[in-house]
Structure formats: C-alpha cells, structure tokens
Amino acid sequence: MKKLKILPFFFLLIIIASCNNSSGQNPENWTSKQLMEPADLAAKLKANKDLPIIFSVGPGAIIPNSIDIGMVKDEKNLEKFKDQISKLPKSADILIYCGCCPYEHCPDVRPAIAALQSMKFTNYHLLNLPDNIKTDWINKGYPVNKND
C-alpha cells in the first residue's frame, strides 16, 4: 500500500526534474539538423561558394559576409532582423549566429529563430557555437572581418 502512495510523488519529481531549466532561458527552439558546423561555414567562405545569407544576431559581426543586426534581445534589433528577412524568399538559405556566450545562456538566438519560425522560413540554420565565438570560431583560425 505504501508503494502506491509513493508512486505519484515519484512521477511528480520526474516531471519537475525534466522541466527544470536552471538557466532561466527557454529550451532550444532548433534541432540538431539545423546546426551548421563552423568548419563547414569556414570552407564555404574560403571557396566563396554556396554561402548562406549570414546574420549576426549578437554583439558584433565577426564573420565575413555577415549582416550585423545587433543583439536581438533588444526589441529594436529584433524588428530590424524581421525587416531584413521579410525581404527574402521563405526558402532562402539563412544562417544566424551570436557567440556571446554558451547557448544555454544566450539571450539572442532563441528570439531570432522564433522570428524565422513565425515568419514561416524553411531553410534556416544556427552556427554551432556552443561555447562562444572566440572559442568555437576565432581560436580555430577561421576567417574574421578585418576590423576585428
């Protein structure tokens, strides 16, 4: 009989633990298939072939050919991003990146992806910078804008 009383409590603990997100951020709103590896983008930049439209949605446009939107956690920059993408076909090859901090703390990638989703874009990716732009891009010797 005691087992039956403990069982609902046990399931409640499992549900709470699975929903806990200590960072305070929303869970990821992208899939692993939507991540682009930095080496892949660096190769495309080097070849200057099959480049996506690259948007920096963080504090600076470090990567060549990227459009500097600014941090989209700020509403004015989010509106700027929406304005920019509204001019593109829904099937446009779009890549976004931030790199200010680890994804779990990033205040910029989720709003940018949410905008792409709500505006019905179908071919967008997130540059896989799980730590930050310095660790996952610059320190690996990938190309940077000349003024950075």
Phi, psi and omega in degrees: 000323180296325179300322180292327179287327182281329184305310179299322178297317179299314179295323177298317178298319179297317180296315179298315181296322182286337180267350183291130177227097189294342182282344182082358179270160172293154176296166181305136177247028175227163178254165178298331178290341180270359178274135173253131179286141179305320180299324179293317178293319179300320179295319178295320178296318180296317180281343185053044184221141178055038180284134171284172171277117189257125178244127170270114182254020180239207188285350179190151180269086183281323187276132178305149179071006180269147179268122183278107180269326188096173184291115185283001170294337175275127186305320182296324178285325175297318177295322176299317178297313180299320178297316180297313183285337180296341180274356185258154173295150181298340180263008182302143178279105185243137175233131175244154173208157174233282177086011181289331186193176176303148181310320185299340179248353189291123180272001189249325187290323182295314178296325180293315179292321177300322178295316178299318179295312184293333179268008172068034174285147188242350186225063181241153181222162176243129177293129185283088177241074187295334180262294178183172184295325181293309182293314190267354180227296186298310182296343179269002177078018178286158185296142176231158176300146185300327184277002180259000000 
